[in-house]
């Protein structure tokens, strides 16, 4: 994409890791992104509290550059309670009580690979190793789950998936629940591994289809088969 000087200036203002910024430039410079940006400004002007904090909205992309992505774990939207969301799907700030879905993820990880249950829910160590912890919607109003759906974030994160699908190969996409699985329909199964299971939320997980899905061992086996360093899923204390 050939950028004008004005577009280059506009893109330079976006607080996003360089490889993602230029791969997503056509969307970042689109009218839909302008509309999304205006919506977020209006929310702030209306004194609404939005999570995660603005500096962490693109945390998943900033922590895991495009060329380092090995695994994608797709979530829906950020946690909507105070001091929870940190811009990584299913992850919470240290010191916060583990949300039920994350507790179930850790339980499955323990059953699958014997990894001890973590005392905290900050998944940054995973992101640092190439696990893109991507929510479909990157912001939410405090106390109002799904409140920022259909504002443009879904199209943005579709674009992220398209870039990964087209520019990379041998990525493991972990899609828990029907929402993530619908979003993952655009992934080329010939180039990538797509693992699906029920959502880890208690209501879905307890109906069956999540516990015993063994996505963590399947992910590492696939990475090793393709000469890629597997993920160390154990979090630091």
C-alpha positions in Angstrom: 0.0 0.0 0.0 1.5 3.3 -1.1 1.0 6.0 1.5 0.7 9.7 0.9 2.6 12.0 3.2 -0.6 12.9 5.0 -1.4 9.2 5.6 2.1 8.6 6.9 1.7 11.4 9.4 -1.7 10.0 10.4 -0.3 6.5 10.8 2.7 7.8 12.9 0.2 8.9 15.6 -1.1 5.4 16.1 0.4 3.8 19.2 0.8 0.3 17.7 3.8 -2.0 17.2 5.5 -1.3 13.8 4.9 -4.6 12.0 1.2 -4.6 12.9 0.9 -0.9 12.1 2.0 -1.2 8.5 0.3 -4.6 7.9 -3.0 -3.1 9.1 -2.5 0.4 7.6 -5.3 0.1 5.1 -7.8 -0.4 8.0 -6.2 2.0 10.3 -6.6 4.7 7.7 -10.1 3.7 6.7 -13.4 5.6 7.5 -14.5 2.7 9.7 -11.5 3.3 11.9 -12.2 7.0 12.0 -15.8 6.2 13.2 -14.5 3.8 15.9 -12.0 6.4 17.1 -14.7 9.1 17.2 -16.9 6.7 19.2 -14.2 6.2 21.8 -13.6 9.9 22.1 -17.3 10.5 22.6 -17.4 7.8 25.4 -14.5 9.6 27.1 -16.1 13.0 26.8 -19.3 11.5 28.3 -17.2 10.7 31.4 -17.8 6.9 30.8 -15.1 4.6 32.1 -13.7 2.3 29.4 -11.6 -0.8 29.9 -8.8 -1.6 29.4 -6.9 1.8 30.0 -6.2 3.5 26.7 -2.5 2.6 26.8 -3.4 -1.1 26.9 -6.1 -1.3 24.2 -3.6 -2.6 21.7 -1.6 -4.6 24.3 -2.0 -7.9 22.6 -0.6 -6.6 19.3 2.1 -4.5 21.0 3.3 -7.5 23.1 3.3 -10.1 20.3 4.6 -8.7 16.9 3.3 -10.1 13.7 6.4 -12.2 12.9 6.5 -13.7 16.4 3.0 -15.1 16.5 2.8 -18.8 17.0 -0.6 -19.2 18.6 -3.8 -17.2 18.7 -6.3 -17.5 21.5 -9.4 -15.6 20.5 -11.6 -14.1 23.2 -14.8 -12.0 22.9 -14.4 -8.6 24.7 -12.5 -7.4 27.7 -13.5 -7.9 31.4 -15.7 -5.0 32.5 -14.8 -4.8 36.2 -12.3 -2.4 37.7 -8.6 -3.3 37.4 -9.3 -6.5 35.5 -8.7 -6.1 31.8 -5.1 -5.6 30.6 -5.6 -5.9 26.9 -4.9 -9.6 26.6 -7.8 -12.0 26.1 -8.7 -14.1 29.2 -5.9 -12.3 31.2 -6.3 -10.1 34.3 -4.0 -7.9 36.2 -2.0 -9.4 39.0 -3.7 -9.3 42.3 -7.2 -9.8 40.9 -9.3 -12.8 41.7 -9.2 -15.3 38.8 -12.3 -15.1 36.7 -14.2 -18.4 36.3 -13.2 -18.9 32.7 -9.5 -18.4 33.4 -9.7 -20.7 36.4 -11.2 -23.4 34.1 -8.4 -22.7 31.6 -5.8 -23.3 34.3 -7.6 -26.4 35.4 -7.5 -27.9 31.8 -3.8 -26.9 31.5 -3.1 -28.7 34.7 -5.0 -31.8 33.6 -3.4 -31.7 30.1 0.2 -31.0 30.8 0.5 -31.1 34.6 1.2 -27.4 34.8 0.5 -26.2 38.4 -2.4 -23.8 38.9 -1.2 -20.2 38.7 -1.8 -17.9 41.7 -2.4 -15.0 39.3 -4.1 -14.5 36.0 -1.6 -12.2 34.1 -0.9 -14.1 30.9 1.8 -11.7 29.7 4.4 -14.5 29.8 2.4 -16.4 27.1 2.1 -13.3 25.0 5.9 -12.7 25.2 6.4 -16.2 23.8 4.2 -15.7 20.7 0.7 -16.3 22.0 -1.5 -13.6 20.6 -4.2 -13.1 23.2 -6.7 -11.3 20.9 -10.2 -10.2 21.9 -12.6 -9.7 19.0 -13.7 -6.4 20.6 -10.9 -4.4 22.3 -12.8 -2.1 24.6 -15.8 -2.2 26.9 -17.7 0.2 29.1 -17.3 -0.4 32.8 -20.0 -2.8 34.1 -21.6 -3.1 30.6 -20.5 -6.4 28.9 -20.5 -6.4 25.1 -21.3 -2.6 25.1 -18.7 -1.9 22.4 -19.7 -4.6 20.0 -20.7 -3.5 16.4 -18.7 -0.3 16.6 -15.9 -1.5 14.3 -13.7 -3.6 16.4 -14.9 -6.8 14.9 -13.9 -5.7 11.5 -10.5 -4.6 12.8 -9.8 -7.9 14.4 -11.1 -9.8 11.3 -8.3 -7.8 9.5 -5.8 -9.0 12.1 -6.8 -12.6 11.5 -6.7 -12.1 7.7 -3.1 -10.7 7.9 -2.0 -13.7 10.0 -3.8 -16.1 7.7 -2.2 -14.7 4.6 1.2 -13.7 5.7 2.1 -16.5 8.1 1.9 -20.3 8.2 1.8 -23.0 10.9 0.0 -20.8 13.4 -2.3 -22.6 16.0 -5.7 -20.9 16.3 -7.5 -21.8 19.6 -11.2 -21.1 19.2 -13.3 -21.7 22.3 -17.0 -21.4 21.9 -19.4 -20.6 19.0 -18.5 -16.9 18.8 -14.8 -17.5 18.3 -15.5 -20.4 15.9 -17.6 -18.3 13.6 -14.9 -15.6 13.5 -12.4 -18.3 12.7 -14.2 -19.5 9.6 -11.9 -17.3 7.5 -8.7 -19.3 8.5 -7.0 -21.5 5.9 -6.9 -25.0 7.5 -4.3 -26.1 5.0 -1.8 -23.5 6.3 -2.7 -23.4 10.0 -4.0 -25.7 12.8 -7.4 -24.7 14.1 -8.4 -26.2 17.5 -12.0 -25.8 18.7 -13.7 -26.6 21.9 -16.5 -25.4 24.1 -16.0 -22.0 25.8 -14.3 -22.3 29.3 -17.0 -20.3 31.0 -18.6 -22.4 33.7 -22.0 -22.6 32.0 -20.5 -23.9 28.7 -17.6 -25.9 30.2 -19.8 -27.8 32.6 -22.0 -29.0 29.7 -19.0 -30.7 28.3 -16.6 -30.1 25.4 -14.1 -28.0 27.2 -12.5 -30.1 29.9 -10.4 -32.7 28.2 -9.9 -30.7 25.0 -6.1 -30.9 25.4 -5.5 -27.8 23.3 -2.2 -27.1 25.1 -0.5 -30.4 24.4 -2.0 -30.4 20.8 -0.6 -26.9 20.3 2.9 -27.8 21.4 2.9 -31.0 19.4 2.0 -29.2 16.2 4.6 -26.5 16.8 7.4 -29.1 17.4 6.3 -31.0 14.3 6.9 -27.8 12.3 10.2 -27.0 13.9 8.8 -24.2 16.1 9.8 -23.7 19.7 6.8 -24.9 21.9 5.1 -22.7 24.5 6.1 -22.8 28.2 2.6 -22.5 29.6 3.7 -22.3 33.3 3.4 -18.7 34.5 5.9 -17.2 36.9 4.9 -16.8 40.5 
